Amino acid sequence: MFLLSLLGQGVNQTPAEAFSETPTMFQAGNTVDCGMNAANITLEVESDQDEYDSQDTFAGRADVYCGLWDTDYSVNWSLYNHDYNNGNGATYSVGSIQFRTNNSTVTYHSTHTDHMNENEITHYFLASGNWTFYATLYVDDGAGGWSVVSTQSDDFYVTTNISTTVCGYNPDLVGLSIGGYHDTVPINSTWTAYLSVSCVLMTTTHNLSYNLVNLNDSSWNPWWASDYHNFSMESPNGIWTFCNNQCSQYNDGSGWYYSDTYLAQNLPEGEYELTLELDYYNSTISGWDEIYLMQSFSVTNNSTGQIELSDGVVDIELFNGTVDEYGDVNYNTSDVMTAVITAHYLVIGEEYRLDYSLWDSSNGVTPHTESSWYWIADQNSTVVVFEVDVGDLYAGGWGVEAWLYANETGTALDVDNEQFSVSTAEAEPEPTESCEEEGLVPSVFGVSRYTIPDGFEAGDPYSADVIVHCPAVEHEGLWATNQIRYWVTADDTGAQTETYTHNFVVDDDGTYSTIVNITGVESMGPGNYTLYTEWYVTNGGASPTYEFVDDDIDYFFYMGAQDEEPVEPDNPCEGLEYVYGVSRYTTSDGFMVGDAYSADFAVDCPAANGALNQIRYWVTADDAGTQTPTYTHDFTSQNHDDYMIVIEIPSISSMGAGNYTLYTEWYVSEDGSEFVFIDDDIDYFFYAEAEETEESGFNFPPITSSVSISPNIPLEGDELICTFTTFDADNDVLTTTIVWEINGEPITEDTANITSGYEVGDEVKCTVVASDGAGPGNTDSDTTTILPSIPTANPGEDSVPSIGMVGTLVAIAFGVGLTRRNDD
């Protein structure tokens, strides 16, 4: 739902004014028979603010007053943007809150005696427009269903101003941390650390550089000791790459964080310092901010000078939690528990096994989650990152445990464990004591059964696969009934089906699956749809109570009839499409002059069903300013499974020692003719001279980004100004080259503004490249289209342009918006 909020702004049609506010119904006070008389039950639905700015965080409440004592209720809520998709509207977020009204769940207001069940709702990154916060109160009818008690709503407005200070837009919240390392490691081993950047900004590039020095030997300076990574949520051509898949969303949706693992291999003896620098553009001060972090460690020679098999150790370090005054780690249900498990003092060439698991410390008969990893050590240490969604855990004590084994003999070498607690439960305890399928946790999935690759055709009946992992067998000592509740919403019209239920009983807790049909969906017309699936568990007693376990959301699409213009279906791979090109080093530091060059290429979620995927790749010798031809590799895929291939690139071995860059781009053609750009990747590598030749050192090429032509919608006769941002990790003096093109023909260069040479309808492009003296960096560009100026009305005529003129301007402006998103 985050992507819909963020990316939907490109097609938002913001109204001229906000809707009028509807007063919220409220009847609570000092009711004599509160909790005893159903007529007194009141649902209060209210947004905390009547007006927000774009990308702000919504906060509201759906409080229930005078609920009947010892009765189960459910508040189902949704947030609807009326102005999304040119006024067609869409539901952005939905949820439900179940509770039982009793003395332990109610609170009291300071000014009246009526009890209430407080229900707070949060939604991050609001898009501009008129919104409505809907909520419906249900009561358990005692017969396996729910009855409606009250439905209320509250309107609020979101402006187009982006003044928010939330995570992702507030530079002050960006943070840099390092962990998962050892203070001392043995000689010639690998030092490992876990790097993390919190609250990654949505609208700028981040540059993370690092420099490792040996304080006892200033001559130790391998080329990889200084390096950098640049990452951003969005690529320069407008595609959301999520930092090349290294940024993850916080569990509550409040922002994104970047994570990476740092490895320093074959270290000689000495005292070391790793210096990290994070640079990012701060729009508040219109300049760059920096964060510095330094970590020291030691590399020492042990008594024998050799690492023995029995020396292996394993350590666990917990991240993303809160450490109290006693040193205990605590998580709440919106966190992701991250355990960095490091195995040290490994013998290269030996086979190891690492078993790690998550346990309930209170009654841990079987592990909640467990996994094993086998590998042959090619370095003296390695790291595994183990993440668990704390929202799936219940309140209490938990522990992470890791065992390191010599796999050939099965000998246990070391064990470590770390304890933590979960303070607030948003999920019920597991409905069964164990799950026979290793690695499964109680969960439900609802997946639409498409009749064609892109979705459904108008009139096709709708069906879905529903899968339940670890269904309940027993519950509270009685034979358990599992209940699936499911319904479908037509997101473009706001309509929805009724809520259907499917009950089942199982005699084992493996995996249960079924196919459900929902009638009436095919008659609701073409457009975007959402399948909602919920799983509940109840005992088989005379008065069963339903306990929520898990839910799932699946998006699907109905195509219109052939004579209708279909809406483009949602991409089933949206947010998962990435390409990677990684050099296959022949030595630990890179390549030796004369070595053949090859690289691993991988495509995540390739286009399927006959579409042609094309990988384009080339290599630049950054010190010499030369490059290879652009090579291509075509392939097709019958499904969206990841595609991988190793390709050798000839002629590089003769280009000499120095710094090189591998460029990789991925394109897709649906019919084999026109190719559409999907994603790209950059990989830096190095060719070393023979041992007697001194290496020249690593030069970072400059980065050009954020090229933009203003005004955003230029009219005939306007001056065009090209703005851009450059960055160089070495702080070299940069020179820039600016090239203007009109309809593909260059007209001038090295000037940031032009005033003539273009006419109405011309496509104007500005391309910028920066050089640091050692060679050029990347190129970045922006394209716009010249629009006609609005004519001045003759005397006595209406000064407003004609409908035809306005329509033309809107059509051209919309075309400009599409063109600008497709720039390189």
C-alpha positions in Angstrom: 0.0 0.0 0.0 3.0 2.3 0.5 3.8 2.3 -3.3 0.2 3.3 -4.1 0.4 6.3 -1.8 3.8 7.4 -3.0 3.6 6.8 -6.7 0.0 7.8 -7.1 0.9 11.4 -6.9 1.8 11.5 -10.6 -1.8 11.0 -11.6 -3.5 12.7 -8.7 -6.1 15.3 -9.7 -6.1 17.6 -6.7 -9.4 19.5 -6.3 -9.6 23.3 -6.1 -11.0 23.1 -2.6 -11.6 20.5 0.2 -14.9 18.8 0.7 -17.0 20.2 3.5 -16.5 18.5 6.9 -19.1 16.1 8.2 -19.6 16.4 12.0 -18.6 13.2 13.8 -21.4 11.5 15.6 -20.8 11.3 19.4 -23.2 10.5 22.2 -21.0 9.3 25.1 -21.3 10.8 28.6 -22.4 9.6 32.0 -24.7 6.8 30.9 -26.4 5.0 33.8 -26.6 1.5 32.1 -23.4 1.8 30.1 -22.2 -1.7 29.2 -25.6 -3.3 30.0 -27.8 -1.8 27.3 -26.9 -2.2 23.6 -28.8 0.9 22.7 -26.0 3.0 24.3 -23.2 1.7 22.1 -21.5 4.5 20.2 -18.8 4.4 17.5 -16.7 7.6 17.3 -14.7 8.0 14.1 -12.4 11.0 13.8 -9.1 12.0 12.1 -6.7 13.8 14.5 -6.4 16.6 11.9 -8.8 18.1 9.4 -5.9 19.0 7.1 -2.6 17.3 6.3 0.3 18.1 4.0 1.3 15.7 1.2 3.3 12.7 2.6 2.2 13.4 6.2 1.2 10.6 8.5 -2.5 10.1 9.1 -3.5 9.4 12.7 -7.1 8.8 13.7 -9.3 6.8 16.0 -12.4 4.6 15.9 -13.3 4.4 19.6 -16.2 2.3 20.9 -18.2 3.6 23.9 -20.4 1.5 26.2 -19.7 -1.9 24.6 -21.5 -4.7 26.3 -19.4 -6.4 28.9 -17.7 -9.6 27.9 -18.7 -9.3 24.3 -16.5 -9.6 21.2 -16.4 -6.7 18.7 -14.6 -5.9 15.5 -13.9 -2.4 14.0 -13.2 -2.7 10.2 -11.7 0.6 8.8 -10.5 2.0 5.5 -9.0 5.2 4.1 -10.4 6.3 0.7 -8.8 9.0 -1.5 -11.6 10.5 -3.7 -9.3 12.3 -6.1 -6.9 9.5 -6.9 -6.7 8.5 -10.6 -8.3 11.7 -12.0 -11.2 11.6 -9.6 -12.1 7.9 -9.9 -10.9 7.3 -6.3 -9.2 4.4 -4.6 -9.0 2.7 -1.2 -5.5 3.1 0.1 -5.5 1.2 3.4 -7.8 -1.2 5.2 -7.7 -3.1 8.5 -9.6 -4.6 11.3 -9.3 -4.5 15.1 -10.9 -7.2 17.2 -11.4 -6.8 21.0 -13.5 -8.0 23.9 -15.0 -5.4 26.2 -13.9 -6.2 29.7 -12.2 -4.5 32.7 -8.7 -5.2 31.2 -9.4 -3.6 27.8 -11.5 -0.5 28.5 -10.3 3.0 29.5 -12.2 6.0 30.8 -12.2 9.7 29.8 -11.5 12.2 32.4 -14.8 14.1 31.9 -17.3 11.2 31.9 -17.9 7.8 33.4 -18.7 5.8 30.2 -16.1 3.2 29.4 -14.5 3.0 26.0 -12.3 0.7 23.8 -9.8 2.9 22.1 -8.7 2.0 18.6 -5.9 4.1 17.0 -5.2 3.9 13.2 -2.1 5.1 11.4 -1.3 5.4 7.7 2.0 6.7 6.3 2.8 8.9 3.3 -0.6 10.5 2.4 -1.2 11.5 -1.2 -2.9 14.9 -1.8 -6.7 15.0 -2.3 -10.0 14.7 -0.4 -10.1 11.7 1.9 -12.6 9.8 4.0 -11.9 7.7 7.0 -14.5 5.0 7.2 -15.2 2.6 10.1 -17.8 -0.1 10.8 -18.5 -1.6 14.2 -19.5 -5.3 14.2 -20.6 -7.5 17.1 -20.1 -11.3 17.3 -23.6 -12.7 16.7 -22.8 -16.0 18.6 -23.6 -18.1 15.4 -20.2 -17.8 13.7 -20.8 -14.4 12.1 -20.8 -10.7 12.7 -23.6 -8.2 12.8 -23.3 -4.5 12.0 -23.8 -2.1 14.9 -22.8 1.2 13.4 -21.0 2.8 10.5 -19.4 6.2 10.8 -16.9 8.3 8.7 -14.9 11.5 8.9 -13.5 13.6 6.0 -10.1 15.2 5.9 -8.0 17.0 3.3 -4.4 16.6 2.1 -2.8 19.5 0.4 -0.1 19.4 -2.3 2.5 21.0 0.0 5.3 18.7 0.9 6.4 20.1 4.3 6.3 16.8 6.2 9.0 15.9 8.6 8.4 12.2 8.7 11.0 9.5 8.1 12.0 9.6 4.5 11.6 13.4 4.1 13.4 14.6 7.2 17.2 14.8 6.8 17.6 15.0 10.6 16.2 11.4 11.0 18.9 9.9 8.7 21.3 7.7 10.8 24.3 5.6 10.2 25.2 2.6 12.4 27.7 -0.3 12.4 27.5 -3.6 14.3 28.0 -7.4 14.1 31.8 -7.1 14.3 34.5 -8.5 16.5 37.0 -6.3 18.3 39.8 -8.8 17.6 40.2 -11.3 14.7 43.1 -13.7 13.8 45.8 -12.8 11.3 44.9 -13.4 7.6 41.2 -13.7 8.5 38.1 -11.7 7.4 36.7 -8.9 9.5 32.9 -8.6 9.0 30.5 -5.8 10.0 26.8 -5.0 9.4 26.2 -1.5 8.1 22.8 0.2 8.3 21.4 3.6 7.2 18.1 4.5 8.9 15.3 6.7 7.4 16.6 6.8 3.8 15.4 9.9 2.0 12.9 9.4 -0.8 14.0 12.2 -3.1 17.8 12.2 -3.2 20.9 10.1 -3.7 22.9 8.8 -0.8 26.7 8.2 -1.0 28.2 5.8 1.5 32.0 5.7 1.3 34.5 3.9 3.5 38.2 3.8 4.1 40.1 1.1 6.0 43.7 1.8 7.2 46.3 -0.3 9.0 47.7 2.0 11.7 50.8 -0.1 12.0 51.6 -0.3 8.3 51.0 2.8 6.2 52.1 1.0 3.0 49.2 -1.5 3.3 46.7 0.0 0.9 44.9 -2.5 -1.4 42.6 -1.0 -4.0 39.5 -2.1 -2.2 40.4 -0.5 1.1 38.7 2.7 -0.1 35.4 2.3 -1.9 31.9 3.7 -2.0 28.3 2.8 -2.7 25.6 5.2 -4.0 22.0 4.3 -3.6 18.6 5.9 -3.9 15.0 4.9 -3.6 14.3 6.0 -7.2 16.6 5.7 -10.3 17.3 8.8 -12.4 14.7 7.7 -15.0 11.9 7.5 -12.5 11.9 3.7 -11.7 11.6 2.7 -8.1 14.6 0.4 -7.5 14.6 0.6 -3.6 18.4 1.1 -3.5 18.9 -1.9 -5.9 16.9 -4.0 -3.5 19.1 -3.2 -0.5 16.5 -0.9 1.1 13.8 -2.5 3.2 10.6 -1.0 4.5 10.0 -0.8 8.3 7.4 -3.3 9.4 4.9 -0.5 10.2 5.4 1.2 6.9 6.8 4.3 8.4 9.9 4.5 6.1 12.9 2.6 4.6 16.3 1.6 5.8 19.5 0.5 3.9 21.6 -2.5 5.0 24.8 -4.0 3.7 27.6 -6.3 4.9 31.2 -5.1 4.9 33.9 -7.7 4.4 37.7 -7.1 4.7 39.7 -10.2 3.7 43.2 -11.6 4.3 44.2 -8.9 6.8 47.8 -8.8 8.1 48.6 -8.2 11.7 47.9 -4.7 13.0 45.5 -2.1 14.5 42.8 -1.0 12.0 40.4 1.9 11.7 37.3 1.8 9.4 36.0 5.3 8.6 32.5 5.6 7.1 31.1 8.7 5.5 27.5 9.1 4.5 26.6 12.1 2.2 23.1 13.1 1.2 21.4 16.2 0.0 19.6 18.2 2.6 16.9 20.3 1.0 16.4 22.3 4.2 19.8 23.9 4.0 20.1 23.5 0.2 23.4 21.7 0.6 25.0 18.3 1.4 25.0 16.8 4.9 27.6 14.3 6.1 27.6 11.7 8.9 30.9 10.2 10.0 31.5 7.0 11.9 34.7 5.3 12.9 35.2 1.7 14.1 38.6 0.3 15.3 39.6 -3.4 15.6 42.7 -5.5 16.0 44.2 -8.3 13.9 46.5 -10.5 16.0 48.6 -13.6 15.6 47.5 -16.5 17.8 49.9 -18.7 19.7 50.2 -21.4 17.1 50.1 -19.1 14.0 47.4 -21.4 12.5 43.7 -21.6 12.9 42.5 -25.1 14.0 39.1 -26.6 13.3 38.3 -26.5 17.0 38.9 -22.7 17.1 35.6 -22.0 15.4 33.2 -19.6 17.3 29.8 -18.2 16.7 28.4 -14.9 18.0 24.9 -13.3 17.8 24.2 -9.6 18.0 20.6 -8.1 18.0 19.6 -5.0 16.1 16.5 -2.7 15.7 15.4 -3.2 19.3 15.4 -0.9 22.3 18.0 -1.5 25.0 16.8 -0.7 28.6 18.9 0.4 31.5 19.8 -3.2 32.4 21.1 -4.0 28.9 18.0 -6.1 28.0 16.7 -5.8 24.4 13.0 -5.2 23.8 10.9 -5.1 20.6 7.4 -3.9 20.0 5.1 -5.4 17.3 6.0 -2.8 14.7 9.7 -3.8 14.7 11.7 -6.3 12.7 14.1 -8.3 14.9 17.4 -8.5 13.2 20.0 -11.0 14.4 23.5 -10.8 12.9 25.1 -14.3 13.3 28.8 -14.3 12.7 31.1 -17.4 12.5 34.8 -16.7 13.2 38.1 -18.5 13.2 37.1 -20.8 10.3 39.6 -23.1 8.5 39.6 -22.4 4.8 38.5 -25.5 2.8 36.6 -27.1 5.7 32.8 -27.7 5.5 30.7 -26.2 8.3 27.0 -26.2 9.3 25.2 -23.4 11.1 21.9 -24.1 12.8 20.0 -21.1 14.1 16.5 -20.8 15.5 14.0 -18.6 17.3 12.5 -19.9 20.6 9.7 -19.0 23.0 11.6 -18.7 26.2 8.5 -19.3 28.3 7.5 -22.8 27.0 9.9 -23.6 24.2 9.2 -27.2 23.4 9.8 -26.8 19.7 11.4 -23.8 18.0 9.1 -21.1 16.4 11.5 -20.8 13.4 14.6 -22.7 12.6 17.0 -23.0 9.6 20.4 -24.5 8.7 23.2 -23.4 6.3 26.0 -25.5 4.9 29.1 -24.1 3.3 32.8 -24.7 2.6 34.8 -21.9 4.1 36.6 -19.7 1.6 37.5 -17.1 4.2 38.1 -17.1 7.9 34.7 -15.7 8.9 31.2 -15.4 7.5 27.9 -13.7 8.5 24.2 -14.6 8.3 21.4 -12.0 8.8 18.3 -13.6 10.5 15.2 -11.4 10.4 11.8 -12.0 12.1 8.7 -9.9 11.9 7.9 -9.2 15.5 4.3 -8.6 14.6 4.0 -12.4 14.3 5.2 -13.0 17.9 3.2 -12.7 21.1 4.2 -10.8 24.2 6.8 -12.4 26.4 10.4 -13.7 26.3 12.1 -15.0 23.2 15.6 -16.1 22.3 17.8 -16.6 19.2 20.2 -19.6 19.3 23.0 -20.6 16.9 25.2 -23.7 16.8 28.3 -24.0 14.7 29.3 -27.6 13.6 32.1 -29.2 11.7 29.8 -30.8 9.2 32.0 -33.8 8.2 32.2 -35.1 11.7 29.1 -33.5 13.2 31.1 -32.1 16.0 29.6 -29.1 17.8 32.3 -26.3 17.8 30.4 -23.5 19.6 27.0 -22.2 20.6 25.6 -18.7 21.4 22.2 -17.3 22.3 20.7 -13.9 22.9 17.5 -13.2 24.7 14.9 -10.5 24.0 11.4 -9.6 24.9 8.2 -8.5 23.0 6.3 -5.9 25.0 3.0 -5.6 23.2 1.0 -8.4 21.5 -0.8 -7.6 18.2 -0.9 -11.3 17.2 -2.4 -14.2 19.1 -0.1 -17.1 20.2 0.4 -19.9 17.7 -2.8 -22.0 17.5 -0.7 -25.3 17.5 2.3 -26.4 19.5 4.3 -27.4 16.5 4.3 -27.3 12.7 5.7 -30.4 10.9 6.9 -28.5 7.9 10.3 -27.0 8.9 10.4 -23.2 8.7 6.6 -22.7 8.4 4.8 -20.4 10.7 1.0 -19.9 11.0 0.0 -17.8 7.9 -2.7 -17.6 5.3 -2.4 -16.7 1.6 -5.1 -15.9 -0.9 -3.9 -15.9 -4.6 -6.1 -15.2 -7.6 -6.2 -17.9 -10.3 -5.7 -15.9 -13.4 -7.3 -17.2 -16.6 -4.8 -15.2 -18.8 -1.3 -14.1 -17.9 -2.3 -10.5 -17.1 -5.4 -11.2 -15.1 -9.0 -12.0 -16.1 -11.0 -11.1 -19.1 -14.4 -9.5 -18.7 -17.0 -12.1 -17.9 -14.6 -14.8 -16.7 -15.6 -16.4 -13.4 -13.3 -15.5 -10.5 -11.6 -18.1 -8.3 -8.6 -18.1 -5.9 -6.3 -20.5 -4.2 -6.3 -20.2 -0.4 -3.4 -21.7 1.5 -3.1 -22.0 5.3 0.3 -23.0 6.8 0.1 -24.7 10.2 -3.7 -24.8 10.7 -5.1 -25.4 14.2 -5.7 -29.0 15.2 -6.6 -28.4 18.9 -7.5 -25.2 20.6 -8.0 -24.8 24.4 -8.3 -28.6 24.7 -11.1 -28.9 22.1 -11.3 -30.0 18.5 -10.5 -26.8 16.6 -12.3 -25.3 13.6 -10.4 -23.1 11.2 -12.4 -20.4 9.4 -11.3 -18.5 6.3 -13.1 -15.2 5.6 -12.7 -13.6 2.2 -14.1 -10.8 0.0 -13.2 -8.8 -3.1 -13.3 -5.0 -3.6 -13.5 -3.2 -7.0 -10.9 -0.6 -6.2 -11.8 1.8 -9.1 -15.5 2.0 -8.1 -15.4 1.4 -4.4 -17.8 -1.6 -4.6 -17.2 -4.9 -2.9 -18.7 -8.3 -2.5 -20.2 -9.8 0.6 -17.8 -11.5 3.1 -17.7 -15.3 2.5 -16.6 -17.9 5.0 -15.1 -21.4 4.6 -14.7 -23.6 7.6 -12.4 -26.7 7.8 -11.1 -29.1 10.4 -7.7 -31.0 10.0 -6.0 -33.8 11.9 -2.4 -32.5 11.3 -0.8 -29.1 11.3 1.0 -29.2 7.9 -0.5 -27.2 5.1 -4.2 -26.9 4.0 -5.2 -25.6 0.6 -8.5 -25.1 -1.2 -10.0 -23.3 -4.2 -12.8 -20.8 -3.5 -15.1 -19.2 -6.1 -16.6 -15.7 -5.6 -19.7 -15.1 -7.8 -20.5 -11.7 -9.1 -17.0 -10.4 -9.4 -17.0 -10.9 -13.2 -20.0 -8.6 -13.6 -18.4 -5.7 -11.8 -16.5 -4.5 -14.9 -12.9 -4.1 -15.9 -10.4 -2.5 -13.6 -8.3 -3.1 -10.5 -9.5 -5.4 -7.8 -8.2 -6.6 -4.4 -8.8 -10.0 -2.7 -8.8 -9.9 1.1 -8.3 -13.1 3.1 -8.5 -13.6 6.9 -7.9 -16.7 9.0 -9.6 -17.3 12.4 -9.5 -20.2 14.8 -12.2 -21.3 17.2 -12.9 -24.3 19.5 -15.8 -26.6 18.9 -17.7 -25.7 22.1 -21.3 -24.7 22.4 -20.4 -21.0 22.4 -17.4 -20.8 20.1 -15.2 -17.7 20.1 -13.1 -16.7 17.0 -9.6 -15.6 17.4 -7.8 -13.8 14.5 -4.6 -15.4 13.4 -3.4 -13.9 10.1 -4.5 -12.1 6.9 -3.4 -11.5 3.3 -4.0 -9.1 0.4 -3.8 -10.0 -3.3 -4.2 -7.5 -6.2 -5.6 -8.6 -9.6 -7.1 -7.1 -12.7 -10.1 -7.6 -15.0 -9.5 -6.8 -18.7 -12.2 -5.1 -20.6 -13.9 -6.5 -23.7 -11.9 -6.3 -27.0 -13.9 -3.3 -28.2 -13.1 -1.4 -25.0 -9.9 0.4 -24.3 -8.3 -1.7 -21.5 -6.7 -0.1 -18.5 -3.1 -1.2 -18.2 -3.0 -4.1 -15.6 -0.9 -4.0 -12.5 2.5 -5.6 -13.1 2.6 -8.8 -11.0 6.4 -8.1 -10.6 6.0 -4.5 -9.6 8.8 -3.5 -7.2 10.7 -6.8 -7.8 12.3 -6.2 -11.2 16.1 -5.9 -11.0 19.1 -6.7 -13.0 22.6 -7.3 -11.6 26.0 -7.6 -13.3 28.8 -8.8 -11.0 32.4 -9.4 -12.0 33.8 -12.9 -11.5 37.2 -12.1 -10.0 40.2 -14.5 -10.7 42.0 -13.2 -7.6 40.7 -12.0 -4.3 41.5 -8.4 -5.2 40.3 -8.4 -8.8 42.0 -9.4 -12.1 45.7 -9.6 -13.1 46.6 -8.1 -16.5 46.0 -10.7 -19.2 43.3 -12.6 -17.3 40.1 -13.2 -19.2 37.1 -11.2 -17.9 33.7 -12.7 -17.2 30.7 -11.7 -15.1 27.5 -13.1 -13.6 24.3 -11.6 -14.8 21.0 -12.1 -13.0 17.5 -10.8 -13.7 14.9 -10.9 -11.0 11.3 -11.4 -12.2 12.0 -11.4 -16.0 9.1 -10.8 -18.4 7.4 -14.0 -19.3 4.9 -15.6 -21.8 6.8 -15.0 -25.0 8.2 -11.5 -24.2 11.8 -11.0 -25.2 14.2 -10.0 -22.4 17.5 -8.3 -23.5 20.6 -7.7 -21.3 22.9 -5.0 -22.7 26.4 -4.7 -21.2 29.7 -3.0 -21.8 32.9 -2.2 -19.9 34.7 1.1 -19.6 38.4 1.5 -18.7 37.9 4.5 -16.4 41.6 5.6 -16.2 42.1 5.5 -20.0 38.6 6.7 -21.0 38.1 3.8 -23.5 35.3 1.3 -23.6 34.2 -2.0 -25.2 31.3 -2.2 -27.7 27.8 -2.7 -26.2 27.0 -6.5 -26.2 23.5 -8.0 -26.0 22.1 -11.2 -24.7 18.5 -12.1 -25.4 16.4 -14.7 -23.6 12.7 -15.7 -23.1 11.1 -17.1 -20.0 7.9 -19.1 -19.5 7.5 -17.7 -15.9 8.9 -15.0 -13.7 11.6 -17.2 -12.1 15.0 -15.6 -11.7 17.3 -15.9 -14.7 21.1 -16.2 -14.3 24.0 -16.6 -16.8 27.8 -16.3 -16.9 29.1 -14.3 -19.9 32.7 -13.7 -21.0 33.5 -10.3 -22.5 36.5 -10.4 -24.8 39.3 -7.9 -25.3 39.2 -6.4 -21.8 42.4 -8.3 -20.7 44.4 -6.3 -23.3 43.3 -2.8 -22.1 45.9 -2.6 -19.3 45.9 -2.1 -15.5 43.5 0.3 -13.7 40.0 0.9 -12.7 37.1 -0.5 -14.7 33.3 -0.3 -14.6 30.8 -2.9 -15.9 27.5 -1.4 -17.0 24.4 -3.6 -17.3 20.9 -2.7 -18.6 17.8 -4.7 -18.9 15.1 -4.1 -21.6 11.9 -5.9 -22.5 10.0 -6.2 -25.8 6.5 -7.6 -25.8 6.5 -8.2 -29.6 10.2 -8.3 -30.5 10.3 -4.8 -32.0 10.4 -1.9 -29.6 12.4 -2.4 -26.4 11.5 -0.7 -23.1 14.1 0.0 -20.4 13.5 -1.8 -17.0 16.5 -1.5 -14.8 20.3 -1.1 -14.7 23.3 -1.9 -12.6 27.0 -0.8 -12.2 29.9 -2.9 -10.9 33.4 -1.6 -10.3 36.5 -3.8 -10.6 40.2 -3.6 -11.0 43.0 -5.0 -13.2 46.3 -5.2 -11.4 49.8 -5.1 -12.9 52.4 -7.7 -12.3 53.8 -7.7 -8.8 56.8 -5.4 -9.6 54.5 -2.7 -10.8 53.0 -0.3 -8.2 49.3 0.1 -8.3 48.0 3.6 -9.2 45.2 3.6 -6.6 41.4 3.8 -7.1 39.7 6.8 -8.6 36.0 7.2 -8.1 34.2 8.5 -11.2 32.0 11.6 -10.6 28.2 11.2 -10.4 25.7 13.5 -12.2 22.1 13.4 -11.1 18.8 15.3 -10.8 19.1 16.9 -14.3 16.0 19.0 -14.8 14.7 21.6 -17.4 12.7 24.5 -16.1 10.1 25.8 -16.4 8.4 22.4 -15.9 5.9 23.1 -18.7 7.6 25.5 -21.0 5.6 27.8 -23.4 6.7 29.2 -26.7 9.3 32.0 -26.1 10.2 30.8 -22.5 13.9 30.7 -21.6 15.0 27.1 -20.8 17.3 26.5 -17.8 19.1 23.2 -17.2 19.9 22.4 -13.5 21.7 19.4 -12.1 23.7 18.0 -9.2 27.2 16.5 -9.3 29.1 14.5 -6.7 32.7 13.1 -6.5 33.7 10.8 -3.6 37.4 11.9 -4.0 36.5 15.6 -3.8 38.2 16.1 -7.2 37.7 19.4 -9.1 34.9 18.7 -11.6 34.3 20.1 -15.1 30.8 19.6 -16.7 29.7 19.4 -20.3 26.2 20.5 -21.1 24.7 19.5 -24.5 21.3 20.7 -25.7 19.4 18.9 -28.4 16.2 19.8 -30.4 14.4 16.9 -31.9 17.5 14.8 -31.5 19.9 17.3 -33.2 22.6 18.9 -31.0 22.5 22.7 -31.1 25.0 24.0 -28.4 27.0 22.9 -25.4 28.5 24.2 -22.2 25.7 26.6 -21.4 23.0 26.1 -18.8 20.3 28.1 -20.5 19.0 28.7 -24.1 16.5 31.2 -25.4 16.0 30.3 -29.0 16.1 27.6 -31.7 12.9 25.8 -30.7 9.3 26.1 -31.7 5.9 24.7 -30.5 5.9 20.9 -30.4 9.7 20.6 -30.5 11.3 18.1 -28.1 14.2 19.7 -26.2 16.8 17.6 -24.3 19.5 18.6 -21.9 22.4 16.1 -21.3 25.0 16.7 -18.6 28.3 14.7 -17.9 30.9 15.6 -15.3 34.7 14.8 -15.5 37.2 14.7 -12.6 40.3 14.9 -14.9 40.8 11.1 -14.8 37.8 10.5 -17.0 34.1 11.2 -17.4 31.4 9.9 -15.1 27.8 8.9 -16.0 25.5 11.0 -18.2 22.1 12.2 -17.0 19.4 14.1 -19.0 16.0 15.6 -19.0 13.5 16.1 -21.9 10.6 18.5 -22.3 8.2 19.6 -25.0 7.5 23.2 -26.0 3.8 24.1 -25.6 1.9 27.0 -27.3 1.4 30.2 -25.3 -2.2 30.9 -24.3 -3.5 33.6 -26.7 -4.8 36.9 -25.5 -8.5 37.4 -26.0 -9.8 40.1 -28.3 -11.6 43.0 -26.7 -15.1 42.0 -25.6 -14.4 38.3 -25.6 -14.0 35.9 -22.7 -10.4 35.9 -21.6 -10.5 32.2 -20.7 -9.0 29.9 -23.4 -11.4 27.8 -25.4 -12.1 24.2 -24.3 -10.2 23.0 -27.4 -7.1 25.0 -26.4 -7.3 23.8 -22.7 -7.7 20.2 -23.9 -4.7 20.5 -26.2 -2.6 22.0 -23.4 -3.6 19.3 -20.9 -3.0 16.5 -23.5 0.5 17.9 -24.4 1.3 18.5 -20.7 0.3 14.9 -19.9 2.5 13.7 -22.7 5.4 15.7 -21.3 4.9 14.1 -17.9 5.2 10.7 -19.5 8.2 11.7 -21.6 10.1 13.0 -18.6 9.6 9.8 -16.6 11.2 7.8 -19.5 14.5 9.8 -19.6 17.8 8.0 -19.1 
